[in-house]
Amino acid sequence: MNLLSFFALFVLLILLAASIGVIAFLGSLPGKLAGKNGHPQAKAVAMAGWMGLLLPPLWPLAMVWACIAPEGEAAPDACGQQGGAEG
């Protein structure tokens, strides 16, 4: 094997490691967001986030679920909502 083959292998390994990191970040994002907001169903949101990697339509639903407040509770602040703003 020549130098170019080793370089190509190195690049492929870096891309594989980066892909695994991005997948892990995206899978944990809804759960982290729900936990930061103090969502009462944070564990369920986290599980939906990981399951969303296998069933892609579930992941955006987990993100929305992490950002909505259950009925009768205050809206979370960490989802891009202005705290204290009315309307």
C-alpha positions, -999 to 999 in steps of 0.1 A, spaced: 0 0 0 12 34 -9 9 67 10 -23 77 -9 -40 45 3 -31 52 39 -44 88 35 -77 76 20 -81 51 49 -74 79 74 -100 101 58 -126 74 58 -120 66 95 -123 103 104 -156 105 84 -169 74 101 -161 88 136 -177 122 127 -208 104 114 -212 84 146 -207 116 166 -234 135 147 -259 105 150 -253 104 188 -258 141 191 -290 141 171 -304 111 190 -298 127 224 -309 163 214 -346 160 222 -340 144 255 -314 170 265 -337 198 255 -367 183 274 -345 178 305 -332 213 304 -368 226 302 -379 204 331 -404 186 310 -424 161 331 -421 135 303 -384 140 296 -375 103 296 -402 96 271 -390 124 249 -355 111 251 -366 76 241 -386 91 212 -354 110 201 -334 77 200 -362 58 183 -364 87 157 -331 76 144 -347 43 133 -380 58 123 -372 93 109 -407 108 111 -406 103 149 -375 126 154 -391 159 145 -421 150 166 -398 144 196 -383 178 190 -417 195 190 -428 174 220 -397 186 239 -406 222 233 -443 222 242 -456 225 277 -482 201 290 -516 217 295 -517 238 326 -479 244 328 -457 273 319 -441 272 284 -404 262 284 -378 290 278 -350 270 261 -369 263 229 -365 297 213 -395 312 231 -392 346 247 -396 344 285 -424 367 297 -435 378 263 -472 378 258 -490 369 226 
